[in-house]
């Protein structure tokens, strides 16, 4: 019995020690695996999150929001940084399409309204830009603006959302280029490093080319018949030519947005020019009736009208100043003298003193004539 008890005790002790050793071993392996897994996850995820967070920390809200959006697209899709910028650009431009359509409607209405504004302007000028004429003209213009649902600043309304979007994208990508190290390997093909300028000038040339094509195809959309459209188009052509030297020093990451935005504008313009698309969207179709060079009229300018009105007011005041002395002389005359002056020359009275002097002169002549006759 003693041997049995001793054997069982020895067996239980050895089994317990072996089990404890195995449990400790398994625990150590689990700890090691857990540590390695956590390190791997932190190593892969932490740099990206920290880079973008650091880059966006000192940015304005719209700029920071764009940086986080680009990072979200990058994390969600797994695309490289250049492709993430392209996708984000398309998303933002697609969201602004309703605003662009609304702007095109307003611009088309303003273009249809322009001939009626020109008629009012000519009528005010024919009436000498008098205060009454200007007041009536302004009232009629106000009624026309309300009728068409536009304002004098309607053509510039597109800048209120397109300008801030471009500036925010430019600042966001510039900030990420400077503060996100992974942008150095975020490109492809010849533009692997997105933080340096394009030494081959491919991106600056593509930017200028896409902008120039957009100008030639879509610049006058909604501005048909506007005399200023030709000037705007020529200025845009010059800007397209200057794009290459001005953007040659920009980082490649900025062109991923710029070229994509130009291509989107080009495609949007080509689609929106279709009459069927315009009809479906309710965009007014402007009849194209190009005037001859001799019939072209200057564009209506509110500020030019104000200048002419001020000049007319000054001329009226000057005229009143010159006529004041004459009015004073007329007021100083007696009613009888003014009535006499208003009669014809044949009916005007001759003063009695002048009649007496004339008779004396005639008598003197007669006396002299008689004396000469006696001497002979």
Beta strands, then each sheet from edge to edge (+ up, - down):
end
